[in-house]
Amino acid sequence: MVDPIFQSSNYQLARKLLDASVLRQNAIASNIANAETPGYRRLDLAPNFASELRARLTSGMPGESITELKPTLVEDSRARSVRPDGNSVEMENELLEMNRNSVNYDFLTELVSRNIKQLRLAITGRAG
């Protein structure tokens, strides 16, 4: 009875976006930790993740195809070296990305929590 709710495309989408948000936070933490490492190249989510997710959502069976998609980290090819030693981490940009990612994560967790609270209300008749 509850399984179809967790198999819905909205729930699966939120889950994948949360996975991506956690992975991006790990990349940002690694970038900040290595801001002074000579030759370090900035990491980020694979740029094709968002387009792949969008394509799978518009296909005929989004629920099944979304579950197979895995966000991955790659070296950011768009990041330019900001120092003579080849390091491509710009601390200001990392802090900005960290804040943006945090807002996205908070929004997604609130969305999932609200859906679970509605399910609890439907089952028990109580909000809390």
C-alpha positions as CSV (number, residue, x, y, z in Angstrom):
1,M,0.0,0.0,0.0
2,V,2.8,2.5,0.8
3,D,5.2,1.2,-1.8
4,P,3.5,3.0,-4.7
5,I,4.0,6.3,-2.9
6,F,7.7,5.7,-2.7
7,Q,7.9,4.6,-6.3
8,S,6.2,7.7,-7.6
9,S,8.2,9.8,-10.0
10,N,8.1,12.9,-7.7
11,Y,9.5,10.9,-4.8
12,Q,12.2,9.3,-7.0
13,L,13.1,12.7,-8.4
14,A,13.5,14.2,-5.0
15,R,15.6,11.3,-3.9
16,K,17.9,11.6,-6.9
17,L,18.2,15.3,-6.4
18,L,19.1,14.8,-2.7
19,D,21.7,12.2,-3.7
20,A,23.2,14.8,-6.1
21,S,23.1,17.5,-3.4
22,V,25.0,15.3,-0.9
23,L,27.6,14.4,-3.6
24,R,28.0,18.0,-4.5
25,Q,28.5,19.0,-0.9
26,N,31.3,16.3,-0.7
27,A,32.9,17.8,-3.8
28,I,32.7,21.3,-2.4
29,A,34.2,20.2,0.9
30,S,37.0,18.5,-1.0
31,N,37.6,21.6,-3.1
32,I,37.8,23.8,0.0
33,A,40.1,21.4,1.8
34,N,42.4,21.4,-1.2
35,A,42.3,25.1,-2.0
36,E,46.1,25.3,-1.3
37,T,47.1,22.0,-2.9
38,P,49.3,22.7,-5.9
39,G,47.8,21.2,-9.1
40,Y,44.5,20.3,-7.5
41,R,41.6,20.5,-10.0
42,R,38.1,21.5,-8.8
43,L,35.5,18.7,-8.6
44,D,31.8,19.0,-9.3
45,L,28.8,16.9,-10.4
46,A,29.1,15.5,-13.9
47,P,27.6,18.2,-16.1
48,N,25.4,15.7,-17.9
49,F,23.5,14.7,-14.8
50,A,20.9,17.5,-15.0
51,S,20.3,17.0,-18.7
52,E,20.2,13.2,-18.3
53,L,17.7,13.6,-15.4
54,R,15.6,16.0,-17.5
55,A,15.6,13.6,-20.5
56,R,14.5,10.7,-18.3
57,L,11.7,12.7,-16.8
58,T,10.3,13.5,-20.2
59,S,10.5,9.8,-21.4
60,G,7.5,7.5,-21.1
61,M,8.6,5.6,-17.9
62,P,10.3,8.2,-15.6
63,G,10.1,6.3,-12.4
64,E,12.1,3.3,-13.5
65,S,14.6,5.2,-15.6
66,I,15.3,7.7,-12.7
67,T,16.2,5.0,-10.3
68,E,19.0,3.8,-12.6
69,L,20.6,7.2,-12.9
70,K,23.6,7.8,-10.5
71,P,25.2,11.2,-10.0
72,T,29.0,11.2,-10.2
73,L,31.8,13.6,-9.5
74,V,34.2,14.7,-12.2
75,E,36.9,17.2,-12.6
76,D,35.4,20.5,-13.6
77,S,36.6,21.2,-17.1
78,R,35.2,24.7,-17.0
79,A,37.3,25.8,-14.0
80,R,40.3,27.7,-14.9
81,S,43.6,27.7,-13.0
82,V,43.6,30.7,-10.7
83,R,47.1,30.3,-9.4
84,P,50.5,29.7,-11.0
85,D,50.7,26.2,-9.5
86,G,47.6,25.0,-11.5
87,N,45.1,24.9,-8.7
88,S,41.6,25.7,-10.0
89,V,39.7,26.3,-6.7
90,E,38.3,29.8,-6.2
91,M,37.3,30.0,-2.5
92,E,34.6,32.7,-3.0
93,N,32.9,30.5,-5.7
94,E,33.1,27.4,-3.5
95,L,31.5,29.3,-0.6
96,L,28.8,30.6,-2.9
97,E,28.1,27.1,-4.3
98,M,28.1,25.7,-0.7
99,N,25.4,28.1,0.3
100,R,23.4,27.5,-2.9
101,N,23.6,23.7,-2.4
102,S,22.5,24.1,1.2
103,V,19.4,26.0,0.2
104,N,18.6,23.3,-2.4
105,Y,19.1,20.5,0.1
106,D,16.9,22.2,2.7
107,F,14.1,22.7,0.1
108,L,14.3,19.1,-1.0
109,T,14.3,17.7,2.6
110,E,11.3,19.9,3.4
111,L,9.4,18.7,0.4
112,V,10.0,15.0,1.2
113,S,9.2,15.6,4.9
114,R,5.9,17.3,4.0
115,N,4.9,14.4,1.8
116,I,5.7,11.9,4.7
117,K,3.7,14.1,7.1
118,Q,0.7,14.1,4.8
119,L,1.0,10.3,4.5
120,R,1.1,10.0,8.3
121,L,-1.9,12.3,8.6
122,A,-3.8,10.1,6.1
123,I,-3.0,6.9,8.0
124,T,-3.4,8.0,11.6
125,G,-5.7,11.0,11.3
126,R,-3.2,13.0,13.4
127,A,-0.7,15.6,12.2
128,G,2.1,14.9,14.7
